[in-house]
């Protein structure tokens, strides 16, 4: 059978955006099914129904991938692990590195105490671990260079991941946590009070500060399907994307040149910058190109009025993207296979304003 690839970004529709992705591909006669993130608890039924309807009702899933610990990615995977035979669960577990990190936590003198604390603050990941261990599902770390089927993990590197555990807002350091809480409150107030300004084609204004350490832990995965590079970013931020760009030559990924990319963190403006998008996607066009160069797919809920950010949508369009948002519906992208009854999504409107 001819090689094929299909991926579905499901519409995780709650007051806040979430990620739930199913994909199936066949390369060289080997067919695999992956689930990347599971959205919220209620999203699991949507995933199961989608697999029944479009993926031939499988009983075995080759890979279940948790990109990072946020509950809008983790919680929906519980029922998936309970329902299917799973080849491997790929996720990173902070508590496994308690002994290695102990010296970096001033208030802890015992690796076992730090281990328990990290399991407490990363409870959503612990719940998945418990299910996998009970059901005999192998669990594998997923650091830079790891293979997940035909996908390659581009970020995070193990070293940067350990640094992020220490820097995280969830870190069990009282003084640091207090400062992080104040910073988060201030950011929330600023975001709530945002204004929009009119902007000409090509103008971009991104905040100076990046995203959270939790988002920076997110897996970035790469697959080259028949010469078409595909990049899944989860909630990756500027550090993760910079690491991805630096690692690209090691795996033969020539940037720019992506054919499909997941818009990081539902289109959050703290996750990207003009410089990073130039390196990842290419420089801005002088005007809207007649033909798009690649697909950019954004998992954003219809009720979530904050995502995607206008400046992010503008930035992707500046570089020749066909920009699609889930907004309560699944978005399907494929090569070598067709799905009867599904129609093309029109190009997104270009925002003539952006966040101040």
Secondary structure, 3 states (H helix, E strand, C coil): CCCEEEEEECCCCCCCCCCEEEEEEEECCEEEEEEEEECCCCHHHHHHHHHHHHCCCCCEEEEEECCCCCHHHHCCHHHHHHHCEEEEEECCCHHHHHHHHHHHCCCCCCHHHHHHHHHHHCHHHHHHHHHHHHHCCCEECCCCCCEECCEEEEECCHHHHHHHHHHCCCCCCHHHHHHHHHHHHHHHHHHHCCCEEECCCCCCCCCCCCCCHHHHCCCEEEEEECCEEEEECCCCCHHHHHHHHHHHHHHCCCCCCEEEEECHHHHCCCCCCHHHHHHHHCCCCCCCCCCCCEEEEECCCCCCCCCCCHHHHHHHHHCCEEEEECCCCCEEEEECCCCCCCCCCCCCCCCCEEEC
